[in-house]
Amino acid sequence: MPKHLDWDLWLGTAPQKEYIDKLVPFNWRGWWDYGTGALGDMGCHMLEVPFSVLGLQYVQDVEASVGTVYVDEFKRGYFPEACPPSSHATLTFPKTSKTKGPVKLHWMDGGIQPTRPEELGANDMFGDGGNGILMVGTKGKMLFDTYGQKARLLPLSLNEQAKR
């Protein structure tokens, strides 16, 4: 254990356990006793954009599929104390004053990504480093980097004539 780490203080209200190597400073996010996986870790940042732009409130339906961990080439492992290594959740929100109908929001993590928008050129980045937000509407598409940065219309040529 690192000398500067007060393990009992770090555990806080989590169940008391012996020190776990390589859990801090980052890997705690993937264990239910300490974190909430990718959705809980990054979701608040990434989902803020559609919540703010579309006035989303409370989800009405959720459907999810999660990946499992490969223990070896023949067997998949399930670790109930760990968050899944990948997931795709579809959340349906009711119509708001800013939408024409219900909104389907797809959360993907662990390497799962949506189909690359056909409006992007071969050398155009899809988000920043594989992370991003794609909003598909009745009149077109918008692409954002992580945290809602660098908003742009698709196809990218539309950005030259757009008024902010």
FENBELKA-V484758 format. One line per field, one symbol per residue. ss: DSSP state (a for helix, b for strand, c for the rest). psi: psi as a letter, one per 30 degrees, with the letter a starting at -180 (. if undefined). burial: I if it has 16 or more other C-alpha atoms within 10 Angstrom, else O. Layout:
ss: ???
psi: ???
burial: ???
This chain:
ss: ccccccaaaaacccccccccccccccaaaabcccccaaaaaaaaaacaaaaaaaccccbbbbbbbbccbbcccccbbccccbccccbbbbbbbcccccccccbbbbbbbccccccccccccccccccbccbcbbbbccccbbbbcaaacccbbbcaaaaacccc
psi: kkefkjeeeeebglkkllkjkgekfefffgkeffagaeeeefeeeefeeeeeefhkckkfkkklklllkjeaffkkkkjffklkflljkjkkklklfflfalkkkkkklhfkllkkkffklegkkjajhfklkkkjaffalkkllkgglhkklklffffefkk.
burial: OOOOOOIOOOOOOOOOOOOOOOOOOOOIIIIOOIOIIIIOOOIOOIIOIIOOOOOIOOOOOOOOOOIOOOOOOOOOOOOOOIIIOIIIIIIIIIOOOOOOOOIOIIIIIOOOOOOOOOOOOOOOOIIOOOIIIIOOOOOOIOIIIIIIOOOIIIIOOOOOOOOO
